[in-house]
Amino acid sequence: MRFLFTSLFILICVVQIIAILLQSSKGGGLAGAFGGGSMGAMFGGRGAATFLSKVSAVLATVFMVLALILGLLDSGGGEAQGLVEQERQARGSSPAAILPSVSSPAVAPQPQPETQQPATQQPPPPPAEQPATQPNK
């Protein structure tokens, strides 16, 4: 069943790509390169554009429905595990089990005061101003 939906999904993808590329844009697109110009003779001048637009819309809808069906088939197929859970089960422990246990909250140590100078000591006085010397005459 899954193979059928996957094959149909890939086929819809390819056909949708072709239908989108055959649509002529303002610059002509790839429609002229792949024979899209002959579509105008079959459907009329504007008929090819509306036909390809409708085909693209239908293919997009089928694409989305198939994507949802394939997603539901994947999620309903048992226990889904990510790579992290699989690795954790293979190792048998969590990364936190390796870390040492902490008995009390860590407190930053207080800096020990080194030799403090007494508070009564005053800074040295600023140098006294010397009178300006007058140049010799």
SVG drawing of the C-alpha trace seen along z (x, -y; Angstrom):
<svg xmlns="http://www.w3.org/2000/svg" viewBox="-10 -93 81 95">
<polyline fill="none" stroke="black" stroke-width="0.4" points="0.0,0.0 2.8,-2.4 4.7,-1.5 1.6,-2.4 1.2,-5.8 4.9,-6.6 5.0,-5.6 1.9,-7.7 3.4,-10.6 6.6,-10.6 4.5,-10.3 2.4,-13.3 5.5,-15.3 7.0,-14.7 3.8,-15.4 3.3,-18.6 6.8,-19.8 6.1,-19.2 2.7,-21.0 4.2,-24.0 7.1,-24.3 4.8,-24.0 2.8,-27.1 3.9,-30.1 5.0,-33.0 5.4,-36.6 8.8,-35.7 7.6,-32.6 8.9,-30.1 9.8,-26.6 6.5,-26.1 8.0,-26.9 11.1,-24.7 9.0,-21.6 6.2,-22.0 3.9,-24.1 3.3,-26.3 1.4,-23.5 -0.9,-23.4 -2.3,-26.8 -3.5,-25.2 -5.2,-22.4 -7.0,-24.5 -7.0,-27.9 -4.9,-30.9 -6.1,-31.2 -7.3,-27.6 -3.9,-26.1 -3.2,-28.5 -6.4,-27.8 -6.1,-24.0 -2.6,-23.9 -3.6,-26.1 -6.4,-23.7 -4.2,-20.7 -1.6,-22.3 -4.3,-23.1 -5.6,-19.5 -2.1,-18.1 -1.2,-20.4 -4.3,-19.2 -3.5,-15.5 0.1,-16.2 -1.0,-17.7 -3.5,-14.9 -0.9,-12.2 1.6,-14.0 -0.9,-14.0 -1.6,-10.3 2.1,-9.4 2.6,-11.4 -0.2,-9.6 1.1,-6.2 4.5,-7.1 3.2,-8.3 0.8,-5.4 3.4,-2.7 4.3,-2.2 6.5,-4.1 8.2,-6.9 11.6,-7.7 14.1,-10.3 17.8,-9.7 18.4,-11.2 16.0,-8.7 17.5,-5.8 21.0,-6.7 20.0,-7.2 18.4,-3.8 21.5,-2.3 23.8,-3.8 21.4,-3.1 21.9,-6.4 21.4,-10.1 24.3,-12.6 23.3,-14.0 24.1,-10.7 27.8,-11.2 28.0,-14.5 28.9,-14.6 26.1,-15.4 26.0,-18.7 25.0,-18.6 24.5,-22.4 24.3,-25.3 27.6,-26.6 28.5,-30.0 31.2,-32.2 34.1,-32.4 34.6,-35.7 37.9,-37.3 40.2,-37.3 41.4,-40.7 45.0,-41.2 47.0,-43.6 44.8,-46.6 46.2,-50.0 44.8,-51.8 42.1,-54.3 43.8,-57.1 46.7,-57.3 46.2,-60.3 47.6,-60.5 50.8,-62.5 50.3,-66.2 50.5,-67.6 53.8,-69.3 54.0,-73.0 53.9,-75.5 57.3,-77.0 57.4,-80.6 58.0,-81.2 61.5,-82.3 62.0,-85.4 64.4,-85.4 67.7,-87.0 68.1,-90.4"/>
</svg>
